[in-house]
Each structure stands twice: as structure tokens, then as C-alpha cells.
Amino acid sequence: MTLDTVEHASSTPDHEQPWAELGLKPDEYERIREILGRRPTGAELAMYSVMWSEHCSYKSSKVHLRKFGELPQETPLGKTLAGIGENAGVIDIGQGYAVTFKVESHNHPSYIEPYQGAATGIGGIVRDILAMGARPVAVMDPLRFGPLDAPDTARVLPGIVAGVGGYGNCLGLPNIGGEVVFDETYVGNPLVNALCVGVLRHEDLHLAHATGTGNKVVLYGARTGGDGIGGVSVLASETFDAEGPSRRPAVQVGDPFMEKLLIECTLELFAAGVVNGIQDLGGAGLSCATSELASAGDGGMHVELSHVPLRDSTLSPEEILMSESQERMMAVVEPEHLAGFMDICDKWDVEAVVVGEVTDGDHLVIDWHGETVVDVPPRSVAHDGPVYERPYARPSWQDDLQADAAERLPRPATGEELREQFEQVLTSPNIADKSWVTKQYDRYVLGNTVLGEPDDAGMIRIDDETGLGVAISTDCNGRFAKLDPYAGAQLALAESYRNVAMSGALPLAVTDCLNFGSPEDPDVMWQFERATHGLKDACAELGIPVTGGNVSFYNQTGETPILPTPVVGVLGVMADVRQRIATGFRSDGAHVLLVGRATTDELSGSTWADVVHGHLGGLPPAVDLDAERRLADLMVHVAKEVIVESAHDLSDGGLAVAVAEAAFRHGIGVTLELDDPFADLFSETTGRALVVVAEENHEAFVSLAERFDVELSSIGRTGGDRIVVDGQFEVGVADLSDRWSVVLPAVLGTIDAQAR
């Protein structure tokens, strides 16, 4: 077969090409021909198809994401050192330290091949952090599945959890939090979002670019194989049909032990000062790394593709460029540093090969055995892809949905009915104990984990001497976002912000993973536009920047989209992790305080409405960002004073769930005196927390709450071995805890059985 060179493409303008099969639209293919002044070669077509995919180019979301760039980039502690457009956001946390963090999706690959899809999601986000010059120190995993008892969940959940744990555990990275949520809309389209946080000194920050004519382009790490051809770049850019898993070869295969070597090798390369820039090979593989490095540099690069080390010698140039094989990086190295670079790679047993060099031209030129198969302006591939202003409109069903308020639903008439519904909520899959999942993750490896599941936020120690640390939380309630996407995104931010503050950490910055259905559906695009607008407005009011993130579209099976799921991660700084605030009742006789906004009758979208009535309708709880800020300021201050025993935010399930989880933590009961037991237990009014204060600190805490203009009410005392709602019901802590803890194992089996 004739090699499709640039010369051949120029002389065969009418040659038919599989642009539609590669996901390109007719106008996109014509645009490529206009850019090149000829038809593309097969290799060029492969590059444009993956780089112009929805996953890589953000072509449907760019016009809406630009609003995040309008936000001030200062954090409450200083400046953003790197933000949107880089591999990951980097923020100053003081004492010369910076942290980099980001969350991304690996949804469709994880549906097709659950273990490898989830594992390589962790591997990819870790390399994004590594490329910034940071040492990865922790991961998190917000997950969404269909109903717990659905056959599809039984197929994907065990493999996804095993993949997250297997890869992260082998890397020696603690998993310090995340979410596990079940909903009918995720059947056939689970969400696997992965977050990583890394630590670096300010002077160690590196940005990826290819500058300096004559500098060498080095590919190092694992060999390139046939796994992951098209990978997330194609899989995440289309809607699945309802016929089940397919396209397994497109899912990458991970090797965490190779990645561990790659991490240590890369950090030593940075420390030795022998690299100008490093780019991870993630989505779109070599197509992405070469075009982005060249585009961010002086504009010229020459690559000899036949020098790329292969696991499969039969791969064509197109397949090599599209392969998303894992554990690979690309570096730009000055010739005088090349020997030192190679020595370090050899020390870590990491294969490294010079595949090209930076040129003084303005094109990316790729040869195959000496013949040119790619000759393109790199920006046209990496940055100047199509930008769509997709039509969007408020759905015709939105008004009826919002009019169907849960506040009208029947409520318990007796204390016995209230107890039954209390237990029903506590033993529902979304509220039940998630330790079946989290026990498969090493939460304490490296010895710096300060807080983890089931605390409100994960927390990692950064500096042993001073105790400096960071706290992170990820949150989203898709039911709220369905009812009102604008408010739903703000509520996701507010919950994550509140969780970080409950640990005593000062919230600093945001990363997001925006999971939605097809952008070609005006209803979905309306949800997306409203959610991004809501998130931007809320960040502006709270004074925190969005430093980066991810958009995942086409999350639907057939015509059924997922709940809009804008996952929001918030990172905060803790001056001294020894002053962190954990959850759970810790002693008898302590004051149980409801701190924050006054509880109102807000049940629409609530866990109670979902579990007891199978209902979704109405308006979500009102957002009060000023109240969230005041509550956060109070908790950050009281952490320094060390005057509270514990704190727990009120979110899914309201006070009922917060109280029960606090009792389960150490087996200590509580007696509550509530004015309106039903609404007080199940309302999901935001901006509230359950705070526990010992008798000797009660007066000081009340005084501080007044100083910070935060409302509070005393609702009970800890003690005994029962949860008592005065005048209504009581239930044994141990008995309810046992029933709460067996929900997942009863359906999924024991972890040991799954492993066998």
C-alpha cells in the first residue's frame, strides 16, 4: 500500500478519506483542507480527528468556559501561579510551597472496560500533576453509578473501584476522599472522575513548551502499543447506544509500576535542571504532545515517527499518532543536557529515545522512515480547532418539574412513622456506609494523611516541621442541578467549600469536572450554560478562582442523558494540621449545636423526597453564599482556638444523616430536642453545620459565633448508646450502624469474594 505522504496527498486531492468514521463533521473536514491548502494525509487526518474531538478541543464548551477566565486569579492567600490552559492549576499556599490540583473524567472508557478505564484515569491525572514539576501526594475519586441493584452496576462498580484502588495503591498514593452516588440516569454511563493533588516549591514550577532551535524532543516511559487507539479522545466525544460495551481496544491498559518509575525519574530530571519542558501523553497521545509543545513554543518541530519505541511493530503512522498508551512523557532537552537526561532515565530503567528537535520554522513536521506524513501549523491542531455556539433553550419540561414541589408530599404523622423514615433514609444506598469502596484504597500510605473518609474533607500534611497542610473536597448533587442548573452548580460549590471549612481549612481555589449529556441537545446545553454561569457567579462572590478542570459531554445512553453533574472540587490551606477538626461525637455531655442558617422547609430534591417517595421536583434549597462565607470564617477561626470537639456539614439527608454519622463514628449516642422534628431532621437548608462543643468551651464558642454573625441553636447533648429525638422516637446506635454498614456488601458481596 502506498504511504500517504504530504506529496502524495497534494497530488491526489479526490482521494476518499474516512473522516466521518473518525468523528469529524463535513464542515470540519473542509476546514482542515482549507488550513492545509490540500487534503490531509492519513496521519494528519488522525491528528486532527483526535485533537478536534470534543474531549480534547472543548469545541462545544469553550464559549461558556471563557467566563471562568474573567474571575480574579488571586486567592485569599496570594496568587494563582498557573491556571486555566495549563496541565493543572497551581496556587501559592505560603512558606514557599505551592500545590497543584485538577479533576478529570474517564467515564466512557470505564464503562467499556471498568478496571483499566478507571485505573488509567488515575494514571492520567497523576501525570498532569507531575508535568507541572510537582510530586503527586494524594488522589480522590468522585464516582456515579446506576441503582445499586442494577445489573449494569454489578458489572461496572467492582471493576471501577478495583481499578482506582489498584493503580493508586501501586503508586503509593493515598486516596483521601471522593463520592459514591447511585441514580437511575447513570445506568450505562457511570461517571469516573479522578482528582490528584501535588506539592512543589515555587521555584520548581515548570510549564510545557518547545523553545530553542536545535533542542531535542525526547519520548520517554512505556512503549507505544495498539491499546487506547482513539482512547478517551474518541470515546468521550460521542453518545453510546443502548446495546452495551464495545470498542474495548480503544481503552488504554495501565502499568502503575512503570508510572511509579516515571514519577521518580521525572522529578529527578526536573531537579537536575536538564529539561526545558515536559508534556504528559494523555488524551490524543503523540498528536497532543507534539502539537501542544510546538504550539506553546516557537512554533517549529520536526519528529521522526519511526524512532518511537513500539510494543507492536505492525502499527501504522496513523495508529502511532492516535494511540493513548499510558505511562509516556515527552520532554524538550538542550543538547548539552541530553547525556545527563539519558543517564537519569537509565538509572530508573525508563526507556528514552530522541524522536525529534525544535526547528526555526513555524510548522510541525513528522516523518515516517524519512518521508513526510505530517506538515501542519501546530496551533491549528492544538488550539485553533472548531468553536461551536450550540443552540440552547430552557427545556419545555422545566417549569412543570419545578412546579412539582416535594414540600407537598405526605409527611409522617406519628413518631413511629418518623423513626421508620429516619431509618429508611439512613439505610438507602446513597447514604449507607461506603467503606466497601474505601477499604480497597490505601488512605494512609506515605504517612501524611491527616483526614480521610468518612471526614468531610481529605487533608494532607505538606510540611512536617510547621504542620502546613491542605484539605480537599469534591461534591455535587445532580438532583439539585436537574431542578435548577444555575443553583445546582452553586450548591455543589457551596457544599465543597463548606466541607473544607468544616475541617478548619481556609478555602482557596476551585477545580471542576462538568459532566453532562449530549451538547447537540439544546436542553443539555441550556443546563451546561446555566451551570457554568452559576459556578462563575458563585466563585466571584466567594472570591476564589477556578484554576482548571474538565468538561465531559455525551454522557447519555440513547436519548437519556445523565443528571447534570457539575462536580466541584475545593482546595483549602490549613496552617497547622494538628488543629484540624474531625467528625463524630467524641465524649458524653457535650453540647450539640446547629450552626449557620435557620432551618426552613426545603425538601425538594432532598434525600428524603428521593428515598421515601421516589420524587424529584420543585426548586432546590436556596443558596446563601454570604452565610457560607461567614460560617467558613467562623470554623477556620475556631480551629485555631481548638475549642470544638467535632464538626460535620449538613447536606444530603440533612440533620438526620449528620447526627447518625456523628453517632456511628465512635458509638456515642445523642438526645435531641427539636422544635419541628420532621423539618429539622430532613430539610436540606444549606449553610449549616453540626458542631459539638465541650461544656468548658461552650460559652467561648457562642461568643465567637456572635462575633462572626453566625446563628446557632442548641439542639441536644451527647451521651448514651441511643439516638433519641425527644418526644418522637429512639433507636440504638449499634443496631442502626450495623444496618447502615451492610447495605453495599449485601448487594456487592464481600471484598474478598470480589477479589477472587
Buried (B, 14 or more C-beta within 10 A) or exposed (E): EEBBBBEBBBEEEEEEBEBEEBBBBEEBBEBBBEBBEBBBBBBBBBBBBBBBBBBBBBBBBBBBBEBBEEBEBBBBBEBBBBBBEBBBBBBBBBBEBBBBBBBBBBBBBBBBBBBBBBBBBBBBBBBBBBBBBBBBBBBBBBBBBBBBEBEBBBBBBBBBBBBBBBBBBBBEBBBBBBBBBBBEBBBBBBBBBBBBBBBBEEEBBBBBBBBBEEBBBBBBBBBBBBBBBBBBBBBBBBBBEEEEBEBEBBBBBBBBEBBBBBBBBBBBBBEEEBBBBBBBBBBBBBBBBBBBBBBBBBBBBBBBBBBBBBBBEEBBBBBBBBBBBBBBBBBBBBEEBBEBBBEBBEEBEBBBBBBBBBBEBEBBBBBBEEBBBBBBBBBBBBBBBBEBEBEBEEBEEBEEBBEBBBBEBEBBEEBEBBBBBBBEBBBBBBBBBBBBBBEBBBBEBEEBBBBBBBBBBBBBBBBEEBBBBBBBBBBBBBBBBBBBBBBBBBBBBBBBBBBBBBBBBBBBBBBBBBBBBBBBBBBBBBBBBBBBBBBBBBBBBBBBBBBBBBBBBBBBBEEBBBBBBBBBBBBBBBBBBEBBBBBBBBBEEBBBBBBBBEBEEBBBBBBBBBBBBEBBBBBBBBBBBEBBBBBBBBBBBBBEEBBBBBBBBBBBBBBBBBBBBBBBBBEBBBBBBBEEBBBBBBBBBBBBBBBBBBEEBBEBBBEBBEEBEBBBBEBBBBBBEBBBBEEBBBBBBBEBBEBBBBBBBEBBBEBEEBEE
